[in-house]
Amino acid sequence: MHIVRTFAFIFCISINTLFAQAPTENYPVDSASEEQVGVPKGEVLKFTFEHSKIFPGTWREYWVYVPAQYKPDTPACVYINQDGIQWKAPVVFDNLIHKGEMPVTIGVFVMHGKVRAANASEANDRFNRNFEYDGLGDAYARFILEEILPEVEKQKTSDGRVIRLSKNGNDRAIGGSSSGAVCAFTAAWERPDAFTRVYSAIGTYVGLRGADRYHTLVRKYEPKPIRIFLQDGANDLNIYAGDWWMANQTMLRALTFAGYEVQHQWGEGGHNGKHGTALFPEAMRFLWKDWPKPVKAGNSQNQMLGAILIPGQDWELTSEEKKEPNKKQKITKNLSKSDSIVAHNGNAYVTISDGPEKSGSIFLITRNGKKVLVDKGLLSVGGIALSPDQTLLYATESASHWVWAYQIQPDGKLTHKQKYGWLHVRDDDDNAGARGVTCDREGRIYVATHMGIQVLDQTGRVNAILPTPAGAASRITFGGENFDTIYATAGEKVYRRKLNVKGANSRDTPNKPDAPKL
């Protein structure tokens, strides 16, 4: 009898636990999600697209919602959604536009692509959803901007109105659920000039294709002008790729730390669209509030960003050319070099690289002109720099994600080689693309990479990332009257930015910076 009672007790506990893990989801219905008498209804048009060059071979459907208030003489705001029409969006847009709670907005609802099988009875289509939505990088943003939106503008409403969409990023929002939410965030993250407002429901910020890195990158990057609404539930997925519930909370913590304008709603629900649908009107009110006032970048709590950046100072284009000092030219004129630097004591270090996939070497040119090989085997050495006390030499590799560190001996030779600095790599790259490197007088290390300028502390940790205009940075150096302006080559142009630091000029008397915080 005791055994039976024990079994019954355990059974009841198990049943209660089961139901506790899958609660009934009932959410208040926002009146904006229901059709209202007297509210003009927009039109929903359906199309297909199968001529993508960015995702070649794919076929997909997409829908375009055009509000009744839209007039072709004024380009409309735009909302893009992944996975087609969700959230009762056309009804919500009808009501919010009618009440003036969001601007006149054309909705573009895009399905993921699929490469259709030649014979559907013998093979499955290749579904591109995970590839397009969960991958980091700018491919999907370019797909929307360069292919889908121009295609939308070729269409007309049933009453003959041409469709004109605003090209201003402040007039564009993007959203989705699950992988579609990550896709929306990625589009804004990569192109904040094109998308400034993001709706993220049950976002997949986990380890499928690298989105688990976002909470770290958000903390390190100079803040971007993006406004975000986050939703998730305590019973969301917890599987091989990660814990959705914890990942969304971690994203909220990162976004708040980095100064983003973010609002969130947490519930008890699972991996479905019920709560996201209930919240969609609230999210749209938040994302479009104060429009057309622009969304602005916030102030990060990142201490390094706070230490090196000057409020109001941004990158500006310069036509100045970097010129090598005559002394350096004389010492290294007979070498086919990649980079070189002259120390205060007259010794020079020169890198030689035979190509992006081949090994690189570092030579010491002593002040009396003697040439000595001091290291070899680097994977396409990119740049070299001296620490401000000139006891360390740093070298970057274009074909890896490492910054090597060496200790400089009294005779100028290098010892204690170590993979010291760890650099971030873009999702669509095999390496960080590190090239130019320089230091400031406090010992920070600035590295030009595909991501922009990654700034490391003295212990080799990337604390901050400064995106550069025109994409990847290649060469960097400090200059200006007070040596407080950093110059960066990006693309075919040179940009400069004044910082709240001074560069470590290798020709000056070495200085010992404060000890690093461990």
Residue, then its C-alpha position, 0 to 999 in steps of 0.5 A: m500500500h505504501i508503494v502504491r501511495t508513493f507511486a501515485f504521489i510521484f505520478c501527480i508530481s510528474i503530471n503537475t511538472l509537465f503542465a507547469q512546463a507547458p502553461t496555457e497561453n492567454y494574452p490580452v487582445d490589443s484592440a489594434s489587432e482586431e478589425q475596426v468599423g470605419v477604419p480604411k483597409g489596405e490592400v495585400l498583393k502577392f508576388t513571387f521572386e526567383h531571379s536572385k543573384i545574392f541567393p542564386g537559384t532560389w524561389r520565394e513568395y512575398w506579399v506587399y501591404v499598401p495602406a489605404q492612405y498611401k499616396p504615390d507623391t510621397p515615398a512611404c515608410v517600410y516594414i519588412n518581415q521574414d516568414g511572410i505575413q505574421w502578427k495580423a500585421p495588415v489589420v494592425f497597420d490599418n488601425l495604427i496608421h488610421k489613429g496616427e500611431m505609426p506613419v503611412t507604411i508599406g509592409v513587405f512580407v518575404m518568405h525564405g528562399k528554396v531551391r526547388a527540386a527538378n522532380a518533386s516526387e523524387a527529391n526535396d527542395r533545398f530550403n534556404r531558411n537557416f542559411e539566409y536567416d541565421g547566418l551573420g553578415d550582410a548578405y540578407a540585408r543586401f538581398i532586401l535592399e538590392e533585390i526585393l525592394p527594387e522589385v516591390e517598386k516595380q509593382k502597382t496597386s489594383d487601382g494603379r498607384v505606383i509603389r514608392l519606398s523611402k530610402n531613408g533608414n530612419d523610415r525603415a523597420i524590420g522584424g520576424s520571429s525565431s530565426g526571422a528575428v535574428c535575421a531582422f537584427t542582423a540586417a539592422w546590425e550590418r546596415p544601420d543606415a538602412f534599418t533602424r527599428v527591429y521587432s524580435a520575437i522568440g529570437t534565435y540568438v543561439g549557436l546555429r550559425g553564430a548568433d550566440r556571438y551577438h551579445t559579446l559584439v554588442r558590448k564591444y562595438e561602438p553603439k549603432p542607431i538602432r531601436i529594438f523591441l524584444q519578446d520571449g517566454a520562459n518556456d522557449l526552446n532549450i536544445y542542442a544549439g542553446d537556451w533561447w530564454m537565457a539567450n534573449q535575456t543575455m541580449l537584453r543585458a548586452l543591449t542595455f549595457a551598450g546604450y541601445e533604446v530597447q523595450h522588452q516583454w517576457g512571458e511564460g510561453g514557448h516557441n510560438g507566435k502567440h505572445g508575439t502576435a499579442l504584442f505586435p501593436e505595442a511593438m509598432r507603437f514603440l518602434w515608430k514613436d516620435w517619428p520622423k525624429p531619427v533614432k540615435a545611437g546611445n552611450s555605452q557603458n564600455q569603459m574603453l569606448g568611454a576612454i578613447l572616444i570623444p563625444g561628437q567626433d566621428w570619422e571624416l574623409t581626408s585627402e592626406e597621404k601617409k608618407e614615410p619619414n626619410k630615415k625609414q626610407k633610407i634604412t628599408k629602401n632595398l627590401s620588398k617590405s609589407d610594413s616597417i617601424v623604427a625604434h627610438n634607439g635606431n633599430a628598425y623592424v621590417t616584415i616581408s610577406d610573399g602573399p596572402e597564403k604564404s609565410g611572412s618574415i620579420f627582419l631586424i635592421t640594426r642602427n649600423g645597417k646589419k640585417v638579421l632574420v628574427d622570425k619567420g613562418l607567419l601567415s601573411v604578416g600584415g603589420i607590426a608595432l612597438s609597445p609604448d615602452q618599446t619592450l614588446l613588438y606586435a605582429t598581425e597575420s592577415a590569414s589568421h585571427w591572431v596578434w603575435a607578441y614578442q619580447i625585444q632583447p637588448d640586441g634587438k632580437l625577438t624572444h618569447k613569441q606568443k599568440y597573444g591577441w585574439l581577434h574577432v572574425r566576420d561570419d563570411d570570412d575565414n580570418a580577421g584580415a588583420r593588417g595595420v597595427t599601432c599603439d597608444r601611450e597607455g598600451r592599447i593595441y589598435v588593429a585594422t581588420h575586416m570588422g574595422i578597428q579592433v582595440l585590445d588592452q595590454t593583455g591581448r583582449v579585444n575591448a572595443i570595435l570601431p567600425t570604419p567607413a567603407g567597410a574593412a580597414s587596412r592601414i592605421t596610424f596615429g598622426g596630427e599635431n598632438f598625435d591624437t588623431i587616428y588615420a585609417t585606410a578603408g577601401e580606396k580612401v583615407y579617413r581620420r578621427k580625433l580620439n581622447v588618446k595619444g599615439a605611441n610615436s616610436r621615435d619618441t622616448p619610450n614611456k611605461p604605461d600603467a599596469p593592465k587590469l587583469 
